[in-house]
Amino acid sequence: MSLAQKLAEDLKKDGYDARLTRDQDISLSPASRTAMASAAGAVALVSLHINASYNDQARGLRVFVPAPGPVDEPSAPLWEQSSRL
């Protein structure tokens, strides 16, 4: 949560209308997050995840960007939700 709060704070300082879908460590479904972003008129939805590894040499980050259509059948519902933004 602290990373998301800091990012939102920095974006606001730069003049962006940054909003968080939650202000405490609770779980929200992707559909709920998408609905909140749509209701706010968002042009982008950023989802932050802190990953862990048993490999202490692991470094870096991962970025997921939706493809122009479903990549596989399990991703179809998530694609449909995110494409409504």
N, C-alpha and C positions, 0 to 999 in steps of 0.2 A: 504494500500500500504506500509506503513512504516514497518509493521511486515514482509511482503514478502521481502522487500529490506534488512532488518536486517538479516533475515534467509539466503538469498542468500549470503550476505557479510560473514556471519559466515561459511557457507559451503565452500566458496571460500578460506577462511583462512585455512580451514582444508584440502585443496587440491582438492576439488570437482569442477567440471565444472558446476556450477549452473547458470542457465539462467532464466530470467523472460519472460513471454509471453507478458507482457505489462509494461510500465513504468509510466503510469498515470491512473487515475480512470475512465476507459472506460469499456464498456461491450464487451466481446468477446464470441462467441458461443463455446460450447464444441468442435464442429468439427474444428473450427479455432485453438483452443489450441492444440488439438490432432495433427493436421497437422503440426503445428510449432514444437512440440516435436518430431514428427517422422522425420521431415526434419533435426533436430539437432542431430539425432541419440540417442535420450534419452533412458535410461533404466528405468526411472521412471518419472512420472508426478504427482506433488503434487499440489493440489488445496486448497488454504486457504480460509476459510469463517469465518467471525466474526458474530456469531448469537446473537440475543437479546431475552429477555423474559420479560414478565410483572411480573414474579415471581422474586422478589429481592433475594430470597434464592437459586435460580438456580446457579449451579456451574459446572465446568467440561468442557469437550470437546467431540467432536464426531469425529470418524474416519470411513471413508467408504473405503472398500477394495472390488474391483470387485470379484464377485463369478466366479467359473469356466465356467459359462454360464449365459445367461439371467435368471434373477429371475422371471421376469414377462414381459409381452408383451411391456409395455411402456418403459422398460429399455433396450430392445433389441438394438435399434440404438446406444445408448450410449455405451453399452458393445462392439458392433462391432467396434466403433471408438477407444475405449481405448485398445482393444485387438490387434490393429495393431501396437502398439508402439514397 
